[in-house]
Amino acid sequence: MPGTLQDYAQAVHDVITICRDGEQGFRGAAHAVNDPAMKEMFQQYAEQRARFAVELQGAVKGLGFDVIDPQGLGGMLRASWMSLKGILTGHDVHGILVEVERAEDSSLTTYRMALSKTLTPEIAAIMQRQLAEVEQAHDHIRSLRDATAPPPDPPVEPQARVEPRSNEVPQAPAAPTPASEPHGD
């Protein structure tokens, strides 16, 4: 599906922006957890997304275009939210992984939408390779999310109800009879 130069520019800008958002979001996730292995993983993903943005910017500049470097404001907001959530939930790893996976869903969508546009072969190849790595990160995060999920609540047993049999009609209790008093004649 042919597109305009504006479509191409917007698609590249969107991917660079989502990379910067991811970079900031992963940094926030690293600050929100106490587990050293999780911190390290989130920091590595933050560095990966920074590299992705720089790589795309370099490729676009190599084609003779100027590229604005977005600040990743959406990612900064997400990072702040995750830091706050970490504090409020006692640095709950599962909760942070849920938020990170949600952000990764957005990254996947952005890459796929950009790749549906008419791109130069060089930019398309870079995005395809990066998309494969984002998919791996997403799947890894999802598996960690599932592994850290709290056990499900035990099923609640329904209260036993005694119902009348279909052929029985419930009857009201018999009314007490008044005590007989002796009558004087």
C-alpha positions as CSV (number, residue, x, y, z in Angstrom):
1,M,0.0,0.0,0.0
2,P,1.8,3.1,-1.2
3,G,2.0,6.0,1.2
4,T,3.2,9.6,1.3
5,L,6.5,11.0,2.5
6,Q,4.4,12.3,5.5
7,D,3.2,8.7,6.2
8,Y,6.8,7.5,6.1
9,A,8.0,10.3,8.4
10,Q,5.2,9.8,10.8
11,A,5.8,6.0,11.0
12,V,9.5,6.5,11.7
13,H,8.7,9.2,14.3
14,D,6.2,7.0,16.0
15,V,8.7,4.1,16.3
16,I,11.4,6.4,17.6
17,T,8.9,7.8,20.1
18,I,7.8,4.4,21.3
19,C,11.5,3.4,21.8
20,R,12.1,6.5,23.9
21,D,8.9,5.8,25.8
22,G,10.0,2.2,26.4
23,E,13.4,3.4,27.5
24,Q,11.9,5.7,30.1
25,G,9.3,3.1,31.1
26,F,11.9,0.4,31.7
27,R,14.0,2.8,33.8
28,G,10.9,3.5,35.9
29,A,10.2,-0.2,36.2
30,A,13.8,-0.8,37.4
31,H,13.3,1.8,40.1
32,A,10.0,0.4,41.1
33,V,11.2,-3.1,42.0
34,N,13.6,-4.3,44.7
35,D,14.6,-7.6,43.1
36,P,18.2,-7.1,41.7
37,A,17.7,-9.5,38.8
38,M,14.5,-7.7,37.7
39,K,16.3,-4.3,38.1
40,E,19.1,-5.5,35.8
41,M,16.7,-6.9,33.3
42,F,14.7,-3.7,33.1
43,Q,17.8,-1.6,32.8
44,Q,19.0,-3.8,29.9
45,Y,15.7,-3.3,28.1
46,A,15.9,0.4,28.7
47,E,19.4,0.5,27.1
48,Q,18.1,-1.7,24.2
49,R,15.3,0.8,23.4
50,A,17.7,3.7,23.6
51,R,19.9,1.9,21.0
52,F,16.9,1.2,18.8
53,A,16.0,4.9,18.8
54,V,19.6,6.0,18.0
55,E,19.9,3.4,15.3
56,L,16.7,4.5,13.5
57,Q,17.7,8.2,13.9
58,G,21.1,7.4,12.3
59,A,19.5,5.6,9.4
60,V,17.1,8.4,8.7
61,K,19.9,11.0,8.9
62,G,21.9,8.8,6.5
63,L,19.0,9.2,4.0
64,G,19.4,13.0,4.3
65,F,16.4,13.7,6.6
66,D,16.4,15.5,10.0
67,V,15.0,13.7,12.9
68,I,13.6,15.1,16.0
69,D,14.6,13.2,19.1
70,P,11.4,12.8,21.2
71,Q,11.9,12.9,25.0
72,G,9.7,9.9,25.7
73,L,7.2,11.9,27.7
74,G,4.7,9.0,27.6
75,G,7.4,6.8,29.0
76,M,8.3,9.3,31.7
77,L,4.7,9.4,32.8
78,R,4.5,5.6,32.8
79,A,7.8,5.5,34.7
80,S,6.4,7.8,37.4
81,W,3.2,5.8,37.6
82,M,5.3,2.6,38.1
83,S,7.4,4.2,40.8
84,L,4.3,5.3,42.6
85,K,2.7,1.9,42.1
86,G,5.9,0.2,43.4
87,I,5.7,2.3,46.6
88,L,2.0,1.7,47.1
89,T,2.2,-2.0,46.5
90,G,5.4,-2.7,48.4
91,H,7.4,-3.1,45.1
92,D,5.1,-5.9,43.9
93,V,7.0,-7.5,41.0
94,H,3.9,-9.0,39.4
95,G,2.1,-5.6,39.3
96,I,5.1,-4.0,37.7
97,L,5.3,-6.8,35.1
98,V,1.7,-6.3,34.3
99,E,2.3,-2.6,33.6
100,V,5.4,-3.3,31.6
101,E,3.7,-5.9,29.4
102,R,0.9,-3.4,28.7
103,A,3.5,-1.0,27.5
104,E,5.1,-3.7,25.4
105,D,1.8,-4.4,23.7
106,S,1.7,-0.7,22.6
107,S,5.3,-1.0,21.3
108,L,4.4,-4.1,19.2
109,T,1.4,-2.3,17.8
110,T,3.4,0.8,16.9
111,Y,6.1,-1.3,15.1
112,R,3.5,-3.3,13.2
113,M,1.7,-0.2,12.1
114,A,4.9,1.4,10.9
115,L,5.9,-1.6,9.0
116,S,2.6,-1.5,7.2
117,K,3.7,1.8,5.6
118,T,5.9,2.2,2.6
119,L,9.4,2.4,4.0
120,T,12.8,2.3,2.5
121,P,14.3,-1.2,2.5
122,E,17.0,-0.1,4.9
123,I,14.5,1.4,7.5
124,A,12.1,-1.6,7.0
125,A,15.0,-4.1,7.7
126,I,16.0,-2.2,10.8
127,M,12.4,-2.1,12.1
128,Q,11.8,-5.8,11.3
129,R,14.9,-6.8,13.3
130,Q,14.0,-4.5,16.2
131,L,10.4,-5.8,16.1
132,A,11.7,-9.4,16.5
133,E,13.6,-8.3,19.6
134,V,10.6,-6.4,21.0
135,E,8.5,-9.6,20.6
136,Q,11.2,-11.6,22.5
137,A,11.2,-9.0,25.3
138,H,7.4,-9.0,25.4
139,D,7.2,-12.8,25.5
140,H,9.9,-12.9,28.3
141,I,8.0,-10.3,30.3
142,R,4.7,-12.1,29.9
143,S,6.2,-15.4,31.1
144,L,7.7,-13.7,34.1
145,R,4.3,-12.0,34.8
146,D,2.6,-15.4,34.7
147,A,5.3,-17.0,36.9
148,T,4.9,-14.3,39.5
149,A,1.1,-14.2,39.5
150,P,-0.4,-14.8,43.0
151,P,-2.2,-18.1,43.3
152,P,-5.9,-17.9,42.5
153,D,-8.4,-17.5,45.3
154,P,-9.9,-20.9,46.3
155,P,-13.4,-21.3,44.9
156,V,-16.2,-20.2,47.2
157,E,-18.6,-23.0,48.1
158,P,-22.2,-22.0,47.7
159,Q,-24.3,-22.0,50.8
160,A,-26.6,-25.0,51.0
161,R,-30.2,-24.1,50.6
162,V,-33.0,-26.4,51.7
163,E,-35.8,-26.1,49.3
164,P,-39.2,-27.8,49.6
165,R,-39.8,-30.8,47.4
166,S,-41.9,-29.9,44.4
167,N,-45.0,-31.8,45.6
168,E,-44.8,-30.3,49.1
169,V,-46.4,-27.0,49.9
170,P,-44.7,-25.1,52.7
171,Q,-47.1,-24.7,55.6
172,A,-47.2,-22.0,58.2
173,P,-46.7,-23.2,61.8
174,A,-49.8,-24.0,63.7
175,A,-51.2,-21.1,65.7
176,P,-51.1,-21.6,69.5
177,T,-54.6,-22.3,71.0
178,P,-55.7,-20.1,73.8
179,A,-55.8,-21.8,77.2
180,S,-59.3,-22.7,78.3
181,E,-60.5,-20.9,81.4
182,P,-63.1,-22.4,83.7
183,H,-66.4,-20.6,83.4
184,G,-68.4,-20.0,86.4
185,D,-72.1,-20.7,86.4
